[in-house]
Each structure stands twice: as C-alpha cells, then as structure tokens.
Amino acid sequence: MCESNAFLKDGENEVMLMKSVDTIEPCENDLKLMDIFGKQLFIQAKIKNMTLLNHRIILEKI
C-alpha cells in the first residue's frame, strides 16, 4: 500500500489526524485530506514535512 498517515505537529508532539491518506488537495484556506475509503477531512494547515518512504505526512496549523 502507498498510503500515508497524516499527523498534526503540536509543539514537540505529533497527533494522528488520519490513517491511509490517499489524496491531499489544497482548498481556499485549508487542505482536504481523503483516505482510501473516501472519508474527508478539512484542516487549516500547511504541509511541514512528507516522508513517503516512511508513509508519514506532517502538517502544521496555520
């Protein structure tokens, strides 16, 4: 599987937002994350780091 897990950076901690993220789309003021089952999450954040080899997407609130 090529999906990644999305985490929100909160200080030194990373909080899991969504598992099996398949798509990230920029919207007006936020990002739309969609998993392999079609579940969607909208969050006002920017991509801080992506390590696709480790299946991790780190987001940071705007």
Backbone as JSON, one array per atom type, in Angstrom:
{
  "sequence": "MCESNAFLKDGENEVMLMKSVDTIEPCENDLKLMDIFGKQLFIQAKIKNMTLLNHRIILEKI",
  "N": [[0.84, -1.18, 0.0], [0.45, 2.27, -0.7], [-0.37, 4.4, 0.77], [-0.33, 7.06, 3.21], [0.06, 8.11, 6.65], [-1.39, 10.87, 8.29], [-0.24, 13.45, 10.34], [-0.6, 15.93, 12.9], [1.43, 18.51, 13.83], [2.08, 19.48, 17.05], [3.51, 21.51, 18.96], [6.12, 19.84, 20.39], [4.99, 17.42, 20.01], [3.29, 14.97, 17.93], [0.17, 14.54, 16.59], [-2.02, 12.05, 15.55], [-3.95, 12.48, 12.68], [-5.29, 11.32, 10.49], [-5.53, 8.1, 9.08], [-4.18, 6.13, 6.38], [-4.09, 8.01, 4.21], [-4.83, 9.06, 1.01], [-5.13, 11.13, -0.8], [-4.26, 14.56, -1.01], [-5.49, 17.73, -1.22], [-5.17, 21.14, -2.02], [-7.29, 23.65, -0.77], [-9.32, 26.65, -0.56], [-8.54, 28.06, 1.98], [-7.5, 25.97, 3.34], [-6.55, 22.49, 3.71], [-7.61, 19.58, 2.02], [-7.94, 16.36, 3.04], [-8.12, 13.01, 2.03], [-9.03, 9.69, 2.63], [-8.44, 6.19, 1.78], [-10.95, 5.11, 1.84], [-12.7, 7.07, 1.21], [-13.34, 8.9, 3.16], [-13.31, 12.24, 4.28], [-11.33, 15.04, 5.36], [-11.09, 18.32, 6.41], [-8.73, 20.81, 7.02], [-7.17, 23.66, 8.45], [-4.15, 24.09, 7.63], [-0.63, 23.67, 6.87], [1.66, 21.83, 4.83], [4.27, 20.47, 6.51], [6.24, 18.54, 6.44], [6.98, 15.69, 4.49], [7.44, 12.29, 4.38], [7.45, 9.96, 2.36], [8.47, 7.44, 1.99], [8.46, 6.46, 4.55], [5.81, 6.64, 5.0], [4.56, 8.95, 6.14], [2.98, 12.03, 6.8], [3.44, 15.23, 7.79], [1.71, 17.82, 9.22], [1.16, 21.31, 9.87], [-0.55, 23.64, 11.84], [-2.04, 26.62, 10.52]],
  "CA": [[0.0, 0.0, 0.0], [1.23, 3.5, -0.82], [-0.99, 5.47, 1.54], [0.44, 7.57, 4.33], [-0.68, 8.6, 7.79], [-1.23, 12.31, 8.47], [-0.08, 13.87, 11.74], [-0.58, 17.37, 13.13], [2.51, 18.88, 14.75], [1.58, 20.28, 18.17], [4.72, 21.69, 19.76], [7.05, 18.74, 20.15], [4.2, 16.21, 19.79], [2.59, 14.78, 16.68], [-1.11, 13.91, 16.85], [-2.54, 11.4, 14.35], [-5.19, 13.05, 12.16], [-5.98, 10.4, 9.6], [-4.75, 6.97, 8.56], [-4.39, 5.71, 4.99], [-4.37, 9.17, 3.37], [-4.56, 8.79, -0.4], [-5.14, 12.38, -1.56], [-4.24, 15.86, -0.34], [-5.81, 18.79, -2.17], [-5.28, 22.48, -1.44], [-8.56, 24.36, -0.96], [-9.11, 28.09, -0.4], [-7.72, 28.37, 3.15], [-7.19, 24.76, 4.08], [-6.21, 21.3, 2.95], [-8.57, 18.48, 2.08], [-7.33, 15.05, 3.08], [-9.08, 11.96, 1.77], [-8.42, 8.38, 2.8], [-8.77, 5.21, 0.72], [-12.35, 4.76, 1.96], [-13.5, 8.23, 0.81], [-13.54, 9.82, 4.28], [-12.63, 13.51, 4.03], [-11.03, 15.9, 6.49], [-10.62, 19.65, 6.02], [-7.98, 21.4, 8.12], [-6.36, 24.84, 8.13], [-2.77, 23.69, 7.93], [0.29, 23.58, 5.74], [2.49, 20.65, 4.89], [5.57, 20.77, 7.1], [7.19, 17.52, 6.04], [6.42, 14.44, 3.97], [8.4, 11.22, 4.15], [6.59, 8.95, 1.76], [9.08, 6.14, 2.22], [8.0, 6.06, 5.89], [4.34, 6.8, 4.99], [4.21, 9.97, 7.12], [2.74, 13.4, 6.36], [3.39, 16.08, 8.99], [1.04, 19.09, 8.96], [1.3, 22.33, 10.9], [-1.66, 24.6, 11.76], [-1.73, 27.97, 10.03]],
  "C": [[0.89, 1.24, 0.0], [0.65, 4.65, -0.01], [-0.09, 5.86, 2.7], [-0.48, 7.99, 5.46], [-0.36, 10.08, 7.98], [-1.22, 12.63, 9.96], [-0.09, 15.39, 11.79], [0.48, 17.65, 14.19], [1.93, 19.84, 15.78], [2.73, 20.45, 19.15], [5.73, 20.61, 19.4], [6.32, 17.44, 19.81], [3.61, 16.18, 18.39], [1.33, 13.98, 16.97], [-1.63, 13.33, 15.53], [-3.88, 12.04, 13.94], [-5.99, 12.03, 11.36], [-5.02, 9.3, 9.15], [-5.08, 6.76, 7.09], [-4.78, 6.87, 4.07], [-3.92, 8.85, 1.94], [-4.39, 10.08, -1.19], [-5.06, 13.58, -0.62], [-4.47, 16.91, -1.41], [-5.83, 20.13, -1.45], [-6.65, 23.06, -1.76], [-8.28, 25.83, -0.68], [-8.17, 28.42, 0.75], [-7.31, 27.14, 3.93], [-6.76, 23.64, 3.14], [-7.34, 20.29, 3.09], [-7.8, 17.18, 2.01], [-8.42, 14.02, 2.84], [-8.38, 10.61, 1.91], [-8.91, 7.42, 1.73], [-10.23, 4.78, 0.76], [-13.28, 5.92, 1.58], [-13.78, 9.2, 1.93], [-12.71, 11.07, 4.03], [-12.43, 14.28, 5.33], [-10.51, 17.21, 5.94], [-9.93, 20.26, 7.22], [-7.19, 22.6, 7.63], [-4.94, 24.54, 8.57], [-1.94, 23.76, 6.67], [1.12, 22.31, 5.92], [3.86, 21.07, 5.41], [6.63, 19.8, 6.58], [6.44, 16.31, 5.51], [7.57, 13.46, 3.79], [7.61, 10.02, 3.65], [7.17, 7.54, 1.92], [8.65, 5.57, 3.57], [6.5, 6.22, 6.05], [3.87, 7.8, 6.03], [4.07, 11.34, 6.45], [2.59, 14.22, 7.63], [2.8, 17.43, 8.58], [1.25, 20.02, 10.15], [0.16, 23.33, 10.73], [-1.18, 25.95, 11.29], [-2.18, 28.97, 11.09]]
}
